[in-house]
Amino acid sequence: MTYYYAGVDAGSTYVKVAFLDESGKLTGYDRQPTGIDADSTSGKMIDNIVTSNGLDPSQVKAVISTGYSRRTITRANDTVTEIRAHGVGARWAAPEGVDIRTVIDIGGQDSKVILIDEQGETTNFTMNDKCAAGTGRFLESLARILELDVKDLGPISLESKVPLNINSTCVVFAESEVVSLVARKKSREDITAAIHRSLAKRIAGMFKKTGGTAEILLTGGGGLNIGIADALEDLLYMDVHVPEYPQLNGAIGAALIGMGE
């Protein structure tokens, strides 16, 4: 009988679930809005993955939870911090031949810079969970002013021709700057590029404070935004690698820990 290991990353905005088999292969995953009950949401996701893969529930050897609501997940056999889960997940997600030593995780509600050693164990980290600047909320807020979908911000920002600056690191003041740029008829391409550079400056400050080094892996929702990766590379003068499943990194790391990694 083949056994499987499930990781549940119960974030404040989304729940992510990843299943790995005994060889460490990703065999199933899901991502759903957390809603008002992360425990119920994650339970349904686990059951759906089991059913869709034709598994017997007894084949799920362990369920490990991480994230904001990790302690509420009753199906979990154990919990692990987000920091450790992301570090372990980064070793799995790293491009072939790349020795990841810094993880930059940009989520909807917080952002993290995590330093890891060759085993994926955390050696230092910085977390921003008190201010929206440097998180997905920053982009969502400014996307509304530009009447754009947040998923379109990254590609549009790469079309910028004239560099602009947004100096505020506070969302409220940044909104005022964006409104001013719109009123001055600046292009959406140049404004979105400035937005990404402003967010990247905040992350770069965390990176330097933590002592970040190459190689860098960008995870979370931020990993889906090519504009963030591009802005970070410009500021840090380093390659920023994006995994195939950036939003699953914490869940995959939790599953790996369940396997004894």
N, C-alpha and C positions, 0 to 999 in steps of 0.2 A: 504493500500500500504506500502510495506517495503522500507525504505530509506537506502541509502548506502553513505559512506564517503570515499573519495579517498585521499591518500597521495602520493605526487610525490617528490622523492628525486632525484633532477637533479644534479648529480655529474659531475665532469669534464671528467670522463672516462665512466661511466655508468649511465643510468637513471633507477630508480627503482620505480615501481608503486604498491601500495597496496590498496585493497578495503576492508573495514570492514562494516558489517551490523550493525543494531541498537543495537545488543547485544554485539558488539565488536568482533564478529567472523570474521576471515580472510576468505573472500569468493572468492578472485581473486588476482592475482599478476603477475608481469612480470618484466624482467630485460633485457635491451638492451643497446648496445653501444650508447653513447651520439651522436656521429657523429658531423656534423657541425651545427646542429640546434636542440638544446635540446627541444625547444617548439614544433616543428613538431614531433619529436620522441615521446615525452610524450603524445601528442594529439592522435597519432595513437595507442599507448599502451592503453590509456583510452578507446578509441572507441572499440578496440579489446576485452577488458575485458567486456565491456557492452554487446557487441554482443554475446560473448561466454557464458555469463551467462543468456542470454535471457532477459536482462533488458531494460526498457525504459529509455532514457537519463534523463527524469524528475525525476527518482528515485535517481539520484546522487545528494544528498542534498548539499554537499560541496566538493570542491577540495582545498587542502592546499598544497603548495609547500615549499620545503626546499632544502638545498644543494647549491653548488657553483653557479648554474644558476637559482636559484629559482625566481629571479625577471623577468626572461624572459618568464615564463610560463603563457601564456595568458588565459588558461583555469582555472587558480587558482583564487579562491575567496579571498585568503589571503596568506601571506607568514609567515614563522617562521624560526628562526635560526636553524642550524644543532644541536647546543648544546642542545637547549631545546627539539627538536624533539627526539634526541637520549635518553635523560633522561626520557621522558614520555614513549617512546617505550620500554625502559628497564623494566618498571614495568609490562607491558603486556607480555614481553618475558621471564620474570624470571621463573625459574623452581618452581614448586609448593613447598611452604613452605620456599623459599629462599628470604631473604630481601636484594635485590641488593642495594648497596650503591656506587659502583664505576663502571663506564662503560669505557672500553678500546675499542676504535673504531680504527681499522687499515684499512685504505683504500689504493687505488692505489697511491694517490697523497699526502695524509696527514694522520696524526694520532692524536687522541685526548684521553685525560683522563678526565672524567667528574664525579664529585662527585654529588650525588643526595640525597635528603631527603626521608622520607617515602611516600611522595606524588609523587615522581619522579621529583620534581623541582630542578633545578641546584643550588648548593651552591658554587661550585668552578670548574675551569677547566683549563687545559693546552692544547695547540694545537701546533703541529709541522707541518708547511706547507712551510717551507723555505729550508728544507734539505730532500733528499730522504731517508736518514738513518731512520729506524723506520717505513717505509711505504712499500707498495707492490712493488714499483719500485726497492727497494733494493733487494728483492728476485728475481724479474724478471731479473735484471741485472746479478746477480750471477748465476742464473739458466742457462743463456746462455753460460757462461764459462764452466759449467759442462755438457753442452749438455743434459739438462733435461727439462721436462715440469714443470712449476712452481707448478702445482697441485700435482706433485709427490715428491716435496721436503720434505713435512711434514712427510709422512710415511717412507721415506728413512732415515730421520734424527733419527727416533726412533730406528733404527738398529745399531746405533753407538756403538762401543766397546771401543774406545780410545778417551778420551776427547782432543779436540784441541781448540785453541783460535784464534779468529780474533780480533785484538786489535783496528783497525781503526773504527771510527764511521762515516767516510766519505766514500761514495760509491766508489769513484775513488781509494782511497788507499786500501779499502777492496777488490776491484777487484784484485789489485796487490798481496795482500796476498793470495787470493784464487788461482791465477795463480801459485804462488810459491808453495803452498801446492800440487797442481796437479803435478807440475814438480818434487816434492819430492815423488811422488807415494803414497800420502796419499789416503785413501779410500774415495769414494764419500759419504759413510754413515757418516764418521767422519767429513768430510768437511761440509756437510749440517747441521749436528748438531751444528758445530761451527758458521755457518751462522745464525741459529735460535737463538743461545745464544747471538750473537752480537746484533741482532735486539731487543731481549728481554731486554738486558741491557739498551738500549736506552729508551725503554718504561718504564722499572722499574725506571729509573731516573726521568721521567716525573711523574710517579705514586707517588714517594716519595716527589717530589717538590710540588705536588698538595695536598698532605696529604691524599692519597688514603687509603681506608680501605676495609676490607671484608664486604659484599660479592661482588665478581667481575664478571661482564658479559663481554665477549669478542665478539665484533660485527664487521661488515664490512667483507671484503674479508679475513681478518686475522682470522675470526671465522671459516673459512673453512679449516684452516691449523692446523692440530693436533700438529705439531712440535712447533708452536708458543705458544699454550696453555701449552704444556708440559714444555717448557723452562721458561715461566713466572711463572708457579707453582714452579719450582725449585728455581728461584731467589727470589720470594716474600714469599715463604713458606705459600701460601694460595691457596685454591681451586679457579680455574678459570672455570666459567660456560659458556657453549656455547649454545645459543638459537637454536631452530629448523630452524629459518630463519635469520641467522646472517646478511646477506646483505640487508634485508628489514627493519631493525630496525628503521632507520630514516624515511622511508616512512610510516611505521605503526604508529610511534609517531606523524607524521604530521596528519594522518587520525584521530587519537584519539583526537588531539587538535581540529580538525574540529567538532568532536562530543561534544566538550565542556569539555573534560577531563582535 
